[in-house]
Amino acid sequence: MADTETIRADSSYLAAGANRYSAASDWSAEGVVAFGSDVNVCLWNPQNPRGISSILSQHTGHVKAVKFLPRLEGDDKTILISGGDDKVVRAWSVSPRDATASYLQAVEGHAEPINCIAALGVTPAGAPTKRIFATGAADATVRIWAHDSAANEEPFKLLQSVKTTKKFIPLALALSPLDDEANGIVLAVVGTTNAVQIFTAGASDLEFTLQATLPGHENWVRSLDFIKEKTEAGSDLLLASASQDKYVRLWRLHQGTALSALNNATGLDLSVSLTPGNKIHKISAGGTKYCVMFEALLLGHEDWIYTARWSRTADGKLLLLSASADNSLSIWESDPESGIWITGARLGEVSREKGATTATGSIGGFWTGLWSPAGTTVITLGRTGSWRRWDYNPSDDAWQQTYAISGHTRAVTGLSWSQDGTYLLSTSSDQTTRLHAQWTGNGADSSSSGSWHEMSRPQIHGYDLNCTATLGPTSSFVSGADEKLMRVFTEPRAVAKMLSCLTNSKIDMSSAPDAADMPVLGLSNKAINNTSSERQPESQEEEEGGLSQSNFTIPAALEATTTHPPFEENLSRHTLWPEVEKLYGHGYEISCLCSSHDGKIIASACKASSLNHAVIRLFETDKWTELRPPLQAHSLTVARVRFSGDDELLLSVGRDRQWVVWGRSGTGYELVQQMQKGHSRMILDCAWGPAEEKKRVFATAGRDKLVRFWVGENKEFGLGGEMKEGEPVTAVDFLPEVTTEGKMVLAVGTEAGRVMVVTLGVAEEGKVEVVRKAVLDKGLWLPGTVVQLAWRPKTAEQDEKKRELAIAGEDGSLRIYEVEV
């Protein structure tokens, strides 16, 4: 056994959907976006077309809140704070140059999940600047912390724990200095109540006390943000609060008396301001008196508002960005003459485009809205976990949408490369199948050429998807879900044309339908062949109720996408693949499937607890009929089936701890060898060695923490060796070809998220020797189970010594690492 070495690998592609929490994302002053994704924190620079740069794994529960601490003079890195369902605050040191990070430490204190974080740099008179931040959790407390980077032993110190009045759960926090000298600090707290609580503290003692409770909202308040009204000294402070009552309220914090505050309020009706419902609240901090009063009510959204964030333009004008469940972003500005707040721009979905269901692409609202540091870009997050981005074009005085990033929002359950390696299909428990490819064609410049993007979303389903397989050299695939049938899809002409332009691939589009559409309440994507003009409603009900969402000319919707990766609305609506066949026969949910390399046979299995259901069913793809009888040998669920490189043999492994080899017989397969005690515990995965080997080799991976190698000739296999790991092995895959030295390369993934690349040699007597065992650097591990591994087929552009490995994670991440073999 060779010694284990640690190797680095380059991340070609990292894809992960963002968590749908309004506090789970933040944009640093240096241009790095951090967002929670399942139990991870992802770093992304929107100006970098290559997408996510780092996935940070330390949390053990969903990440619900992230916040960058302000950088102090002399800092070369930025501190990032994150919190979530694991009740722990975690700190990271982020390098703005390449958007990478290192883990610092965990800070414990809360008894329940952490929902929100606010941060501030404080400079008390005659003292150095220090950073404080507040965390709000479901234990109905807000904790105030100080960070001192010079303190090596305890850089994070708990200053105070504040219990919310009436024990509501904090959902949003905001911190701000009350004056230019920062003698006083204000903390606003909102949550599962309809009021805004105002706490203040002196900058020297940092002891927060409740000063005022601001009524007005009629439902839970979701977001808070402070900003100075003007850049001049002595300016008032404005607070925006966004609520589930569909309104944004603006509040003015003024140093001095209530009368001077009214004089400062531009465009404010004095009679309205002094009504009982608009009481002026007196507060104090650090010995200075202030007052808080209602400033304005912003009307316009039709559903809950999740976030409201301020930005200031280069000429000093204030803009407010609100994100709502009505699928829109609004950019508010104050009219210079009347002082009334109006909507300057509205971004998102027009009402006629809104889908009624998941199937037709309804995005379920925007969960957060963020400004870039310069205020020239906004991004927002939808229900699908994908980001949308708009850049401001000053020449047109308009916001223009551009491509962003996307990813699965639940566990990635299946992977399958196209036979030529042009694209990768992934299925997930988020009920989608997604197609990922490299952008090497039209519109790709030196910075974006070769970057990976989601190029199509062939299937949006109503069941969790479990597995997928491309059908040989054709542009078709089959998928299995938590239902008793499998579905076969073929690539539509509109998507084929787009992929041909963006990936420089040659695709036969002669027999393909134009596009696909999914009816509301349906699970089958229907082929469309009349997209040259807008499709007319087929009935009065369809016209009135929108029974189908194909109201757009599909090629027109994708025409602009021939020069850049598709936007999220195109992915979720116009890149579906039509379903061409359903394959029936199984009695329970599909557990695994695969297709032969020539694409002529599909083998599949379902979840089973008896011999009758633990069968492998074969379907031929010419007439889509089942080849009977089904293959019967297993007694429990078959976990994986794999065809050998020449399709002469079929290997199956299962939870009954046995593996079975089936040999081709006529048009079907028959039992060749059955090993009833292949492992001491359930077998989770298997893989065939390269077809060039003189002796056939396959590997099996089990919950008994073993990878076993089986070698055979003339269809008789015996144990050739084994490799012991420290945790259950959940995924294995052989590189399709042997190396230049004639060795085999096996990728191994474990339940703990470790990924290894093992080089193997086969001796004459049939023994398998581990020549080299390399474990990827710990920073590249997954936080949970490696569900599947898949080597990319060799392409003309690839280096002989470096190959790409796709990794499906239980954490919802899809990763492609470039590994030296």
Secondary structure, DSSP 4 states (H G I P E B T S, - for coil): -PPEEEE--EEEEEE-PPPS-TTSEEE-TTS-EEEEETTEEEEE-TTSTT-EEEEEE--SS-EEEEEEPPPPTT-SSEEEEEEETT-EEEEEEEETTTTEEEEEEEEE--SS-EEEEEEEEE--TTS--EEEEEEEETTSEEEEEEE-TT-SS-SEEEEEEEEPGGGPPEEEEEEEESSTT--EEEEEEEESSS-EEEEEEETTT---EEEEEE---SS-EEEEEEEESSSSTT--EEEEEEETTS-EEEEEEEES-HHHHHHHSTT--HHHHTSGGGPPEEEEETTEEEEEEEEEEE---SS-EEEEEEEE-TTS-EEEEEEETTSEEEEEEE-TTT--EEEEEEEE--GGG--SSTTTT----EEEEEE-TTSSEEEEEETTS-EEEEEEETTTTEEEEE------SS-EEEEEE-TTSSEEEEEETTSEEEEEEEE-STT--TTTTTEEEEEEEEEE-SS-EEEEEE-TTSSEEEEEESSS-EEEEE--HHHHHHHHHHH------SS--SEEE--TT--SPEEE--TTSPPPPSSHHHHHH-S----S-HHHHHHGGGSSPPPHHHHHHH-PPPEEEEE---SS-EEEEEE-TTSSEEEEEE--SSTTTSEEEEEETTTTEEEEEEEE--SS-EEEEEE-TTSSEEEEEETTS-EEEEEEETTEEEEEEEETTSSSS-EEEEEEPPTT-SSEEEEEEETTSEEEEEEEETTEEEEEEEEE-SS-EEEEEE-SS--TTS-EEEEEEETTS-EEEEEEEE-TTS-EEEEEEEEEPGGGS-SS-EEEEEEPPP-TTS-TTEEEEEEEETTS-EEEEEEE-
